[in-house]
Amino acid sequence: MRMHNPPHPGEFIREVYITPYGISVRKVAASLGVSPSTLNRLLNGESNIPPEMALRLSKALGRTPESWLAMQDQYDLWHARKNVKFKGSQKD
């Protein structure tokens, strides 16, 4: 079952983990072992979650690495479906 307009994983992290608890981006970045600018790019949807970041997120925030990668894949696939045009009347 496809999601309708899934959130970018960075938006999810901001809305579920950072904003509700008032945690600073610097503190989360430190727990991930990345620079604040790296985390900001992710939170702003300017970068994706590669496998290494999925492992870091899993350790720092919970959820499995696979769930972080699946969230990124759902987001990417939804946007690709909006942009890819097929010849004929092909539907999925």
PyMOL Python script that loads the backbone (N, CA, C, O; Angstrom):
from pymol import cmd

cmd.read_pdbstr("""\
ATOM      1  N   MET A   1       0.841  -1.181   0.000  1.00  0.00           N
ATOM      2  CA  MET A   1       0.000   0.000   0.000  1.00  0.00           C
ATOM      3  C   MET A   1       0.886   1.245   0.000  1.00  0.00           C
ATOM      4  O   MET A   1       1.760   1.399   0.853  1.00  0.00           O
ATOM      5  N   ARG A   2       0.652   2.117  -0.954  1.00  0.00           N
ATOM      6  CA  ARG A   2       1.447   3.328  -1.069  1.00  0.00           C
ATOM      7  C   ARG A   2       0.928   4.418  -0.145  1.00  0.00           C
ATOM      8  O   ARG A   2      -0.274   4.555   0.080  1.00  0.00           O
ATOM      9  N   MET A   3       1.877   5.191   0.386  1.00  0.00           N
ATOM     10  CA  MET A   3       1.499   6.349   1.188  1.00  0.00           C
ATOM     11  C   MET A   3       1.209   7.517   0.264  1.00  0.00           C
ATOM     12  O   MET A   3       1.760   7.609  -0.833  1.00  0.00           O
ATOM     13  N   HIS A   4       0.357   8.389   0.708  1.00  0.00           N
ATOM     14  CA  HIS A   4       0.110   9.614  -0.027  1.00  0.00           C
ATOM     15  C   HIS A   4       1.019  10.689   0.538  1.00  0.00           C
ATOM     16  O   HIS A   4       0.914  11.048   1.710  1.00  0.00           O
ATOM     17  N   ASN A   5       1.901  11.195  -0.288  1.00  0.00           N
ATOM     18  CA  ASN A   5       2.830  12.258   0.073  1.00  0.00           C
ATOM     19  C   ASN A   5       3.526  12.008   1.415  1.00  0.00           C
ATOM     20  O   ASN A   5       3.313  12.752   2.373  1.00  0.00           O
ATOM     21  N   PRO A   6       4.360  10.960   1.485  1.00  0.00           N
ATOM     22  CA  PRO A   6       5.057  10.680   2.749  1.00  0.00           C
ATOM     23  C   PRO A   6       6.024  11.803   3.098  1.00  0.00           C
ATOM     24  O   PRO A   6       6.561  12.456   2.203  1.00  0.00           O
ATOM     25  N   PRO A   7       6.250  12.035   4.385  1.00  0.00           N
ATOM     26  CA  PRO A   7       7.175  13.099   4.785  1.00  0.00           C
ATOM     27  C   PRO A   7       8.619  12.683   4.511  1.00  0.00           C
ATOM     28  O   PRO A   7       8.952  11.498   4.506  1.00  0.00           O
ATOM     29  N   HIS A   8       9.461  13.679   4.287  1.00  0.00           N
ATOM     30  CA  HIS A   8      10.894  13.415   4.216  1.00  0.00           C
ATOM     31  C   HIS A   8      11.318  12.950   5.616  1.00  0.00           C
ATOM     32  O   HIS A   8      10.805  13.467   6.608  1.00  0.00           O
ATOM     33  N   PRO A   9      12.233  11.998   5.714  1.00  0.00           N
ATOM     34  CA  PRO A   9      12.667  11.534   7.035  1.00  0.00           C
ATOM     35  C   PRO A   9      13.143  12.659   7.954  1.00  0.00           C
ATOM     36  O   PRO A   9      12.952  12.591   9.168  1.00  0.00           O
ATOM     37  N   GLY A  10      13.759  13.686   7.385  1.00  0.00           N
ATOM     38  CA  GLY A  10      14.199  14.815   8.204  1.00  0.00           C
ATOM     39  C   GLY A  10      13.035  15.542   8.843  1.00  0.00           C
ATOM     40  O   GLY A  10      13.120  15.965   9.996  1.00  0.00           O
ATOM     41  N   GLU A  11      11.943  15.691   8.101  1.00  0.00           N
ATOM     42  CA  GLU A  11      10.740  16.321   8.647  1.00  0.00           C
ATOM     43  C   GLU A  11      10.179  15.466   9.780  1.00  0.00           C
ATOM     44  O   GLU A  11       9.751  15.987  10.810  1.00  0.00           O
ATOM     45  N   PHE A  12      10.184  14.150   9.581  1.00  0.00           N
ATOM     46  CA  PHE A  12       9.711  13.222  10.608  1.00  0.00           C
ATOM     47  C   PHE A  12      10.560  13.353  11.878  1.00  0.00           C
ATOM     48  O   PHE A  12      10.023  13.411  12.984  1.00  0.00           O
ATOM     49  N   ILE A  13      11.867  13.399  11.717  1.00  0.00           N
ATOM     50  CA  ILE A  13      12.766  13.525  12.870  1.00  0.00           C
ATOM     51  C   ILE A  13      12.478  14.818  13.623  1.00  0.00           C
ATOM     52  O   ILE A  13      12.397  14.828  14.851  1.00  0.00           O
ATOM     53  N   ARG A  14      12.328  15.892  12.886  1.00  0.00           N
ATOM     54  CA  ARG A  14      12.053  17.185  13.520  1.00  0.00           C
ATOM     55  C   ARG A  14      10.722  17.151  14.284  1.00  0.00           C
ATOM     56  O   ARG A  14      10.650  17.592  15.431  1.00  0.00           O
ATOM     57  N   GLU A  15       9.672  16.626  13.641  1.00  0.00           N
ATOM     58  CA  GLU A  15       8.332  16.649  14.234  1.00  0.00           C
ATOM     59  C   GLU A  15       8.132  15.648  15.363  1.00  0.00           C
ATOM     60  O   GLU A  15       7.353  15.906  16.281  1.00  0.00           O
ATOM     61  N   VAL A  16       8.822  14.511  15.312  1.00  0.00           N
ATOM     62  CA  VAL A  16       8.610  13.463  16.312  1.00  0.00           C
ATOM     63  C   VAL A  16       9.644  13.492  17.435  1.00  0.00           C
ATOM     64  O   VAL A  16       9.319  13.195  18.584  1.00  0.00           O
ATOM     65  N   TYR A  17      10.872  13.844  17.114  1.00  0.00           N
ATOM     66  CA  TYR A  17      11.943  13.746  18.115  1.00  0.00           C
ATOM     67  C   TYR A  17      12.466  15.085  18.627  1.00  0.00           C
ATOM     68  O   TYR A  17      12.797  15.199  19.808  1.00  0.00           O
ATOM     69  N   ILE A  18      12.547  16.083  17.781  1.00  0.00           N
ATOM     70  CA  ILE A  18      13.206  17.326  18.191  1.00  0.00           C
ATOM     71  C   ILE A  18      12.229  18.347  18.757  1.00  0.00           C
ATOM     72  O   ILE A  18      12.370  18.767  19.905  1.00  0.00           O
ATOM     73  N   THR A  19      11.250  18.746  17.972  1.00  0.00           N
ATOM     74  CA  THR A  19      10.327  19.811  18.384  1.00  0.00           C
ATOM     75  C   THR A  19       9.528  19.477  19.645  1.00  0.00           C
ATOM     76  O   THR A  19       9.480  20.302  20.558  1.00  0.00           O
ATOM     77  N   PRO A  20       8.904  18.307  19.731  1.00  0.00           N
ATOM     78  CA  PRO A  20       8.080  18.029  20.919  1.00  0.00           C
ATOM     79  C   PRO A  20       8.852  18.044  22.239  1.00  0.00           C
ATOM     80  O   PRO A  20       8.292  18.361  23.289  1.00  0.00           O
ATOM     81  N   TYR A  21      10.117  17.705  22.180  1.00  0.00           N
ATOM     82  CA  TYR A  21      10.910  17.621  23.403  1.00  0.00           C
ATOM     83  C   TYR A  21      11.841  18.811  23.597  1.00  0.00           C
ATOM     84  O   TYR A  21      12.546  18.890  24.603  1.00  0.00           O
ATOM     85  N   GLY A  22      11.848  19.726  22.654  1.00  0.00           N
ATOM     86  CA  GLY A  22      12.687  20.907  22.766  1.00  0.00           C
ATOM     87  C   GLY A  22      14.172  20.592  22.777  1.00  0.00           C
ATOM     88  O   GLY A  22      14.960  21.291  23.415  1.00  0.00           O
ATOM     89  N   ILE A  23      14.551  19.539  22.068  1.00  0.00           N
ATOM     90  CA  ILE A  23      15.956  19.143  22.017  1.00  0.00           C
ATOM     91  C   ILE A  23      16.663  19.984  20.957  1.00  0.00           C
ATOM     92  O   ILE A  23      16.107  20.230  19.887  1.00  0.00           O
ATOM     93  N   SER A  24      17.858  20.417  21.243  1.00  0.00           N
ATOM     94  CA  SER A  24      18.589  21.233  20.271  1.00  0.00           C
ATOM     95  C   SER A  24      19.159  20.359  19.157  1.00  0.00           C
ATOM     96  O   SER A  24      19.492  19.192  19.363  1.00  0.00           O
ATOM     97  N   VAL A  25      19.258  20.950  17.988  1.00  0.00           N
ATOM     98  CA  VAL A  25      19.841  20.264  16.843  1.00  0.00           C
ATOM     99  C   VAL A  25      21.288  19.896  17.147  1.00  0.00           C
ATOM    100  O   VAL A  25      21.757  18.829  16.752  1.00  0.00           O
ATOM    101  N   ARG A  26      21.987  20.770  17.842  1.00  0.00           N
ATOM    102  CA  ARG A  26      23.384  20.482  18.206  1.00  0.00           C
ATOM    103  C   ARG A  26      23.491  19.230  19.072  1.00  0.00           C
ATOM    104  O   ARG A  26      24.406  18.426  18.895  1.00  0.00           O
ATOM    105  N   LYS A  27      22.561  19.066  20.004  1.00  0.00           N
ATOM    106  CA  LYS A  27      22.595  17.904  20.894  1.00  0.00           C
ATOM    107  C   LYS A  27      22.311  16.613  20.111  1.00  0.00           C
ATOM    108  O   LYS A  27      22.977  15.597  20.313  1.00  0.00           O
ATOM    109  N   VAL A  28      21.333  16.666  19.231  1.00  0.00           N
ATOM    110  CA  VAL A  28      21.021  15.485  18.418  1.00  0.00           C
ATOM    111  C   VAL A  28      22.192  15.173  17.487  1.00  0.00           C
ATOM    112  O   VAL A  28      22.568  14.011  17.331  1.00  0.00           O
ATOM    113  N   ALA A  29      22.768  16.206  16.870  1.00  0.00           N
ATOM    114  CA  ALA A  29      23.913  16.002  15.982  1.00  0.00           C
ATOM    115  C   ALA A  29      25.074  15.350  16.743  1.00  0.00           C
ATOM    116  O   ALA A  29      25.733  14.449  16.224  1.00  0.00           O
ATOM    117  N   ALA A  30      25.318  15.806  17.963  1.00  0.00           N
ATOM    118  CA  ALA A  30      26.398  15.228  18.774  1.00  0.00           C
ATOM    119  C   ALA A  30      26.116  13.755  19.070  1.00  0.00           C
ATOM    120  O   ALA A  30      27.028  12.930  19.027  1.00  0.00           O
ATOM    121  N   SER A  31      24.856  13.420  19.370  1.00  0.00           N
ATOM    122  CA  SER A  31      24.532  12.022  19.662  1.00  0.00           C
ATOM    123  C   SER A  31      24.642  11.148  18.416  1.00  0.00           C
ATOM    124  O   SER A  31      24.862   9.941  18.518  1.00  0.00           O
ATOM    125  N   LEU A  32      24.490  11.758  17.241  1.00  0.00           N
ATOM    126  CA  LEU A  32      24.643  11.027  15.981  1.00  0.00           C
ATOM    127  C   LEU A  32      26.099  10.958  15.526  1.00  0.00           C
ATOM    128  O   LEU A  32      26.450  10.148  14.668  1.00  0.00           O
ATOM    129  N   GLY A  33      26.945  11.814  16.108  1.00  0.00           N
ATOM    130  CA  GLY A  33      28.342  11.877  15.688  1.00  0.00           C
ATOM    131  C   GLY A  33      28.522  12.566  14.346  1.00  0.00           C
ATOM    132  O   GLY A  33      29.426  12.236  13.579  1.00  0.00           O
ATOM    133  N   VAL A  34      27.638  13.543  14.071  1.00  0.00           N
ATOM    134  CA  VAL A  34      27.741  14.322  12.829  1.00  0.00           C
ATOM    135  C   VAL A  34      27.736  15.801  13.185  1.00  0.00           C
ATOM    136  O   VAL A  34      27.409  16.176  14.311  1.00  0.00           O
ATOM    137  N   SER A  35      28.096  16.626  12.231  1.00  0.00           N
ATOM    138  CA  SER A  35      28.090  18.066  12.483  1.00  0.00           C
ATOM    139  C   SER A  35      26.645  18.585  12.473  1.00  0.00           C
ATOM    140  O   SER A  35      25.776  17.991  11.834  1.00  0.00           O
ATOM    141  N   PRO A  36      26.397  19.677  13.172  1.00  0.00           N
ATOM    142  CA  PRO A  36      25.059  20.273  13.141  1.00  0.00           C
ATOM    143  C   PRO A  36      24.615  20.629  11.716  1.00  0.00           C
ATOM    144  O   PRO A  36      23.433  20.520  11.390  1.00  0.00           O
ATOM    145  N   SER A  37      25.553  21.049  10.876  1.00  0.00           N
ATOM    146  CA  SER A  37      25.180  21.401   9.505  1.00  0.00           C
ATOM    147  C   SER A  37      24.733  20.161   8.718  1.00  0.00           C
ATOM    148  O   SER A  37      23.833  20.248   7.883  1.00  0.00           O
ATOM    149  N   THR A  38      25.354  19.025   8.982  1.00  0.00           N
ATOM    150  CA  THR A  38      24.935  17.777   8.331  1.00  0.00           C
ATOM    151  C   THR A  38      23.520  17.419   8.745  1.00  0.00           C
ATOM    152  O   THR A  38      22.693  17.066   7.905  1.00  0.00           O
ATOM    153  N   LEU A  39      23.240  17.509  10.031  1.00  0.00           N
ATOM    154  CA  LEU A  39      21.894  17.207  10.513  1.00  0.00           C
ATOM    155  C   LEU A  39      20.893  18.215   9.988  1.00  0.00           C
ATOM    156  O   LEU A  39      19.782  17.835   9.617  1.00  0.00           O
ATOM    157  N   ASN A  40      21.253  19.494   9.945  1.00  0.00           N
ATOM    158  CA  ASN A  40      20.344  20.515   9.414  1.00  0.00           C
ATOM    159  C   ASN A  40      19.970  20.237   7.966  1.00  0.00           C
ATOM    160  O   ASN A  40      18.814  20.418   7.582  1.00  0.00           O
ATOM    161  N   ARG A  41      20.928  19.802   7.159  1.00  0.00           N
ATOM    162  CA  ARG A  41      20.613  19.465   5.761  1.00  0.00           C
ATOM    163  C   ARG A  41      19.597  18.338   5.701  1.00  0.00           C
ATOM    164  O   ARG A  41      18.695  18.357   4.863  1.00  0.00           O
ATOM    165  N   LEU A  42      19.735  17.359   6.580  1.00  0.00           N
ATOM    166  CA  LEU A  42      18.776  16.259   6.628  1.00  0.00           C
ATOM    167  C   LEU A  42      17.406  16.768   7.085  1.00  0.00           C
ATOM    168  O   LEU A  42      16.387  16.452   6.471  1.00  0.00           O
ATOM    169  N   LEU A  43      17.385  17.547   8.154  1.00  0.00           N
ATOM    170  CA  LEU A  43      16.120  18.055   8.693  1.00  0.00           C
ATOM    171  C   LEU A  43      15.381  18.944   7.701  1.00  0.00           C
ATOM    172  O   LEU A  43      14.151  19.001   7.706  1.00  0.00           O
ATOM    173  N   ASN A  44      16.131  19.636   6.854  1.00  0.00           N
ATOM    174  CA  ASN A  44      15.528  20.531   5.860  1.00  0.00           C
ATOM    175  C   ASN A  44      15.220  19.833   4.542  1.00  0.00           C
ATOM    176  O   ASN A  44      14.795  20.477   3.583  1.00  0.00           O
ATOM    177  N   GLY A  45      15.432  18.519   4.488  1.00  0.00           N
ATOM    178  CA  GLY A  45      15.138  17.757   3.284  1.00  0.00           C
ATOM    179  C   GLY A  45      16.122  17.979   2.160  1.00  0.00           C
ATOM    180  O   GLY A  45      15.823  17.678   1.005  1.00  0.00           O
ATOM    181  N   GLU A  46      17.291  18.500   2.478  1.00  0.00           N
ATOM    182  CA  GLU A  46      18.316  18.785   1.467  1.00  0.00           C
ATOM    183  C   GLU A  46      19.271  17.611   1.256  1.00  0.00           C
ATOM    184  O   GLU A  46      20.055  17.608   0.307  1.00  0.00           O
ATOM    185  N   SER A  47      19.205  16.619   2.137  1.00  0.00           N
ATOM    186  CA  SER A  47      20.016  15.418   1.970  1.00  0.00           C
ATOM    187  C   SER A  47      19.176  14.211   2.365  1.00  0.00           C
ATOM    188  O   SER A  47      18.180  14.329   3.079  1.00  0.00           O
ATOM    189  N   ASN A  48      19.599  13.063   1.889  1.00  0.00           N
ATOM    190  CA  ASN A  48      18.882  11.815   2.144  1.00  0.00           C
ATOM    191  C   ASN A  48      19.563  11.009   3.231  1.00  0.00           C
ATOM    192  O   ASN A  48      20.651  11.355   3.692  1.00  0.00           O
ATOM    193  N   ILE A  49      18.916   9.939   3.632  1.00  0.00           N
ATOM    194  CA  ILE A  49      19.477   9.054   4.645  1.00  0.00           C
ATOM    195  C   ILE A  49      20.189   7.894   3.954  1.00  0.00           C
ATOM    196  O   ILE A  49      19.538   7.004   3.407  1.00  0.00           O
ATOM    197  N   PRO A  50      21.522   7.899   3.977  1.00  0.00           N
ATOM    198  CA  PRO A  50      22.266   6.745   3.471  1.00  0.00           C
ATOM    199  C   PRO A  50      22.354   5.674   4.569  1.00  0.00           C
ATOM    200  O   PRO A  50      22.016   5.955   5.719  1.00  0.00           O
ATOM    201  N   PRO A  51      22.795   4.467   4.241  1.00  0.00           N
ATOM    202  CA  PRO A  51      22.857   3.395   5.239  1.00  0.00           C
ATOM    203  C   PRO A  51      23.614   3.757   6.517  1.00  0.00           C
ATOM    204  O   PRO A  51      23.177   3.402   7.612  1.00  0.00           O
ATOM    205  N   GLU A  52      24.741   4.458   6.391  1.00  0.00           N
ATOM    206  CA  GLU A  52      25.511   4.812   7.592  1.00  0.00           C
ATOM    207  C   GLU A  52      24.680   5.707   8.524  1.00  0.00           C
ATOM    208  O   GLU A  52      24.688   5.517   9.741  1.00  0.00           O
ATOM    209  N   MET A  53      23.973   6.670   7.953  1.00  0.00           N
ATOM    210  CA  MET A  53      23.134   7.544   8.775  1.00  0.00           C
ATOM    211  C   MET A  53      21.973   6.759   9.376  1.00  0.00           C
ATOM    212  O   MET A  53      21.566   7.031  10.506  1.00  0.00           O
ATOM    213  N   ALA A  54      21.436   5.792   8.640  1.00  0.00           N
ATOM    214  CA  ALA A  54      20.359   4.957   9.174  1.00  0.00           C
ATOM    215  C   ALA A  54      20.834   4.213  10.422  1.00  0.00           C
ATOM    216  O   ALA A  54      20.085   4.078  11.389  1.00  0.00           O
ATOM    217  N   LEU A  55      22.067   3.737  10.401  1.00  0.00           N
ATOM    218  CA  LEU A  55      22.630   3.061  11.574  1.00  0.00           C
ATOM    219  C   LEU A  55      22.778   4.037  12.737  1.00  0.00           C
ATOM    220  O   LEU A  55      22.468   3.702  13.880  1.00  0.00           O
ATOM    221  N   ARG A  56      23.250   5.240  12.443  1.00  0.00           N
ATOM    222  CA  ARG A  56      23.418   6.257  13.495  1.00  0.00           C
ATOM    223  C   ARG A  56      22.069   6.650  14.097  1.00  0.00           C
ATOM    224  O   ARG A  56      21.934   6.764  15.315  1.00  0.00           O
ATOM    225  N   LEU A  57      21.070   6.855  13.227  1.00  0.00           N
ATOM    226  CA  LEU A  57      19.736   7.228  13.708  1.00  0.00           C
ATOM    227  C   LEU A  57      19.138   6.123  14.556  1.00  0.00           C
ATOM    228  O   LEU A  57      18.506   6.391  15.578  1.00  0.00           O
ATOM    229  N   SER A  58      19.334   4.891  14.138  1.00  0.00           N
ATOM    230  CA  SER A  58      18.817   3.756  14.891  1.00  0.00           C
ATOM    231  C   SER A  58      19.396   3.729  16.305  1.00  0.00           C
ATOM    232  O   SER A  58      18.673   3.516  17.278  1.00  0.00           O
ATOM    233  N   LYS A  59      20.696   3.946  16.405  1.00  0.00           N
ATOM    234  CA  LYS A  59      21.349   3.922  17.713  1.00  0.00           C
ATOM    235  C   LYS A  59      20.927   5.108  18.581  1.00  0.00           C
ATOM    236  O   LYS A  59      20.699   4.951  19.780  1.00  0.00           O
ATOM    237  N   ALA A  60      20.822   6.291  17.979  1.00  0.00           N
ATOM    238  CA  ALA A  60      20.542   7.504  18.757  1.00  0.00           C
ATOM    239  C   ALA A  60      19.057   7.717  19.041  1.00  0.00           C
ATOM    240  O   ALA A  60      18.694   8.169  20.127  1.00  0.00           O
ATOM    241  N   LEU A  61      18.193   7.396  18.071  1.00  0.00           N
ATOM    242  CA  LEU A  61      16.772   7.726  18.219  1.00  0.00           C
ATOM    243  C   LEU A  61      15.862   6.508  18.334  1.00  0.00           C
ATOM    244  O   LEU A  61      14.706   6.626  18.740  1.00  0.00           O
ATOM    245  N   GLY A  62      16.381   5.358  17.982  1.00  0.00           N
ATOM    246  CA  GLY A  62      15.550   4.162  17.994  1.00  0.00           C
ATOM    247  C   GLY A  62      15.083   3.827  16.590  1.00  0.00           C
ATOM    248  O   GLY A  62      15.565   4.402  15.615  1.00  0.00           O
ATOM    249  N   ARG A  63      14.152   2.903  16.487  1.00  0.00           N
ATOM    250  CA  ARG A  63      13.682   2.357  15.209  1.00  0.00           C
ATOM    251  C   ARG A  63      14.830   1.573  14.584  1.00  0.00           C
ATOM    252  O   ARG A  63      15.991   1.764  14.945  1.00  0.00           O
ATOM    253  N   THR A  64      14.510   0.721  13.677  1.00  0.00           N
ATOM    254  CA  THR A  64      15.555  -0.069  13.025  1.00  0.00           C
ATOM    255  C   THR A  64      16.192   0.727  11.892  1.00  0.00           C
ATOM    256  O   THR A  64      15.571   1.641  11.349  1.00  0.00           O
ATOM    257  N   PRO A  65      17.429   0.385  11.535  1.00  0.00           N
ATOM    258  CA  PRO A  65      18.031   1.045  10.377  1.00  0.00           C
ATOM    259  C   PRO A  65      17.180   0.826   9.118  1.00  0.00           C
ATOM    260  O   PRO A  65      17.053   1.711   8.272  1.00  0.00           O
ATOM    261  N   GLU A  66      16.607  -0.364   9.019  1.00  0.00           N
ATOM    262  CA  GLU A  66      15.764  -0.675   7.865  1.00  0.00           C
ATOM    263  C   GLU A  66      14.547   0.243   7.781  1.00  0.00           C
ATOM    264  O   GLU A  66      14.120   0.615   6.688  1.00  0.00           O
ATOM    265  N   SER A  67      13.990   0.609   8.942  1.00  0.00           N
ATOM    266  CA  SER A  67      12.817   1.496   8.914  1.00  0.00           C
ATOM    267  C   SER A  67      13.196   2.903   8.458  1.00  0.00           C
ATOM    268  O   SER A  67      12.408   3.568   7.785  1.00  0.00           O
ATOM    269  N   TRP A  68      14.399   3.364   8.818  1.00  0.00           N
ATOM    270  CA  TRP A  68      14.849   4.676   8.359  1.00  0.00           C
ATOM    271  C   TRP A  68      15.081   4.659   6.850  1.00  0.00           C
ATOM    272  O   TRP A  68      14.720   5.604   6.149  1.00  0.00           O
ATOM    273  N   LEU A  69      15.683   3.583   6.357  1.00  0.00           N
ATOM    274  CA  LEU A  69      15.914   3.472   4.917  1.00  0.00           C
ATOM    275  C   LEU A  69      14.596   3.321   4.157  1.00  0.00           C
ATOM    276  O   LEU A  69      14.437   3.872   3.068  1.00  0.00           O
ATOM    277  N   ALA A  70      13.657   2.575   4.732  1.00  0.00           N
ATOM    278  CA  ALA A  70      12.345   2.407   4.086  1.00  0.00           C
ATOM    279  C   ALA A  70      11.614   3.739   4.007  1.00  0.00           C
ATOM    280  O   ALA A  70      10.959   4.030   3.007  1.00  0.00           O
ATOM    281  N   MET A  71      11.723   4.546   5.050  1.00  0.00           N
ATOM    282  CA  MET A  71      11.082   5.863   5.048  1.00  0.00           C
ATOM    283  C   MET A  71      11.670   6.728   3.927  1.00  0.00           C
ATOM    284  O   MET A  71      10.939   7.426   3.225  1.00  0.00           O
ATOM    285  N   GLN A  72      12.996   6.675   3.767  1.00  0.00           N
ATOM    286  CA  GLN A  72      13.640   7.434   2.695  1.00  0.00           C
ATOM    287  C   GLN A  72      13.189   6.912   1.336  1.00  0.00           C
ATOM    288  O   GLN A  72      12.896   7.694   0.431  1.00  0.00           O
ATOM    289  N   ASP A  73      13.135   5.585   1.196  1.00  0.00           N
ATOM    290  CA  ASP A  73      12.709   4.990  -0.077  1.00  0.00           C
ATOM    291  C   ASP A  73      11.272   5.367  -0.424  1.00  0.00           C
ATOM    292  O   ASP A  73      10.977   5.674  -1.579  1.00  0.00           O
ATOM    293  N   GLN A  74      10.377   5.348   0.562  1.00  0.00           N
ATOM    294  CA  GLN A  74       8.978   5.723   0.310  1.00  0.00           C
ATOM    295  C   GLN A  74       8.894   7.169  -0.167  1.00  0.00           C
ATOM    296  O   GLN A  74       8.153   7.478  -1.101  1.00  0.00           O
ATOM    297  N   TYR A  75       9.644   8.038   0.467  1.00  0.00           N
ATOM    298  CA  TYR A  75       9.663   9.449   0.079  1.00  0.00           C
ATOM    299  C   TYR A  75      10.195   9.601  -1.350  1.00  0.00           C
ATOM    300  O   TYR A  75       9.591  10.289  -2.172  1.00  0.00           O
ATOM    301  N   ASP A  76      11.330   8.954  -1.640  1.00  0.00           N
ATOM    302  CA  ASP A  76      11.941   9.061  -2.962  1.00  0.00           C
ATOM    303  C   ASP A  76      11.041   8.482  -4.048  1.00  0.00           C
ATOM    304  O   ASP A  76      10.892   9.072  -5.118  1.00  0.00           O
ATOM    305  N   LEU A  77      10.443   7.327  -3.772  1.00  0.00           N
ATOM    306  CA  LEU A  77       9.594   6.678  -4.758  1.00  0.00           C
ATOM    307  C   LEU A  77       8.339   7.504  -5.044  1.00  0.00           C
ATOM    308  O   LEU A  77       7.915   7.609  -6.195  1.00  0.00           O
ATOM    309  N   TRP A  78       7.751   8.083  -4.012  1.00  0.00           N
ATOM    310  CA  TRP A  78       6.559   8.912  -4.207  1.00  0.00           C
ATOM    311  C   TRP A  78       6.881  10.092  -5.119  1.00  0.00           C
ATOM    312  O   TRP A  78       6.106  10.415  -6.019  1.00  0.00           O
ATOM    313  N   HIS A  79       8.028  10.736  -4.887  1.00  0.00           N
ATOM    314  CA  HIS A  79       8.411  11.874  -5.719  1.00  0.00           C
ATOM    315  C   HIS A  79       8.784  11.434  -7.135  1.00  0.00           C
ATOM    316  O   HIS A  79       8.508  12.152  -8.096  1.00  0.00           O
ATOM    317  N   ALA A  80       9.404  10.267  -7.271  1.00  0.00           N
ATOM    318  CA  ALA A  80       9.736   9.763  -8.605  1.00  0.00           C
ATOM    319  C   ALA A  80       8.467   9.483  -9.393  1.00  0.00           C
ATOM    320  O   ALA A  80       8.395   9.785 -10.584  1.00  0.00           O
ATOM    321  N   ARG A  81       7.468   8.908  -8.738  1.00  0.00           N
ATOM    322  CA  ARG A  81       6.202   8.622  -9.427  1.00  0.00           C
ATOM    323  C   ARG A  81       5.538   9.898  -9.940  1.00  0.00           C
ATOM    324  O   ARG A  81       4.894   9.887 -10.989  1.00  0.00           O
ATOM    325  N   LYS A  82       5.693  10.984  -9.208  1.00  0.00           N
ATOM    326  CA  LYS A  82       5.113  12.259  -9.649  1.00  0.00           C
ATOM    327  C   LYS A  82       5.832  12.792 -10.877  1.00  0.00           C
ATOM    328  O   LYS A  82       5.222  13.468 -11.705  1.00  0.00           O
ATOM    329  N   ASN A  83       7.117  12.498 -11.007  1.00  0.00           N
ATOM    330  CA  ASN A  83       7.934  13.106 -12.049  1.00  0.00           C
ATOM    331  C   ASN A  83       8.176  12.234 -13.273  1.00  0.00           C
ATOM    332  O   ASN A  83       8.519  12.753 -14.335  1.00  0.00           O
ATOM    333  N   VAL A  84       8.006  10.929 -13.152  1.00  0.00           N
ATOM    334  CA  VAL A  84       8.288  10.033 -14.267  1.00  0.00           C
ATOM    335  C   VAL A  84       7.025   9.854 -15.094  1.00  0.00           C
ATOM    336  O   VAL A  84       5.967   9.509 -14.568  1.00  0.00           O
ATOM    337  N   LYS A  85       7.144  10.089 -16.374  1.00  0.00           N
ATOM    338  CA  LYS A  85       6.024   9.923 -17.300  1.00  0.00           C
ATOM    339  C   LYS A  85       6.297   8.694 -18.159  1.00  0.00           C
ATOM    340  O   LYS A  85       7.381   8.556 -18.724  1.00  0.00           O
ATOM    341  N   PHE A  86       5.315   7.802 -18.257  1.00  0.00           N
ATOM    342  CA  PHE A  86       5.429   6.614 -19.081  1.00  0.00           C
ATOM    343  C   PHE A  86       4.642   6.794 -20.358  1.00  0.00           C
ATOM    344  O   PHE A  86       3.612   7.468 -20.374  1.00  0.00           O
ATOM    345  N   LYS A  87       5.125   6.192 -21.426  1.00  0.00           N
ATOM    346  CA  LYS A  87       4.376   6.208 -22.680  1.00  0.00           C
ATOM    347  C   LYS A  87       3.158   5.314 -22.534  1.00  0.00           C
ATOM    348  O   LYS A  87       3.218   4.294 -21.848  1.00  0.00           O
ATOM    349  N   GLY A  88       2.081   5.674 -23.155  1.00  0.00           N
ATOM    350  CA  GLY A  88       0.864   4.871 -23.088  1.00  0.00           C
ATOM    351  C   GLY A  88       0.126   5.101 -21.787  1.00  0.00           C
ATOM    352  O   GLY A  88       0.286   6.135 -21.137  1.00  0.00           O
ATOM    353  N   SER A  89      -0.675   4.137 -21.419  1.00  0.00           N
ATOM    354  CA  SER A  89      -1.504   4.285 -20.220  1.00  0.00           C
ATOM    355  C   SER A  89      -1.071   3.332 -19.119  1.00  0.00           C
ATOM    356  O   SER A  89      -1.900   2.767 -18.406  1.00  0.00           O
ATOM    357  N   GLN A  90       0.219   3.165 -18.993  1.00  0.00           N
ATOM    358  CA  GLN A  90       0.757   2.249 -17.987  1.00  0.00           C
ATOM    359  C   GLN A  90       0.476   2.764 -16.587  1.00  0.00           C
ATOM    360  O   GLN A  90       0.783   3.910 -16.258  1.00  0.00           O
ATOM    361  N   LYS A  91      -0.110   1.905 -15.769  1.00  0.00           N
ATOM    362  CA  LYS A  91      -0.352   2.223 -14.358  1.00  0.00           C
ATOM    363  C   LYS A  91       0.323   1.169 -13.507  1.00  0.00           C
ATOM    364  O   LYS A  91       0.637   0.077 -13.981  1.00  0.00           O
ATOM    365  N   ASP A  92       0.549   1.511 -12.215  1.00  0.00           N
ATOM    366  CA  ASP A  92       1.123   0.475 -11.344  1.00  0.00           C
ATOM    367  C   ASP A  92       0.101  -0.102 -10.445  1.00  0.00           C
ATOM    368  O   ASP A  92       0.410  -0.986  -9.646  1.00  0.00           O
TER     369      ASP A  92
END
""", "prot")
cmd.dss("prot")
cmd.show_as("cartoon", "prot")
cmd.util.cbc("prot")
cmd.orient("prot")
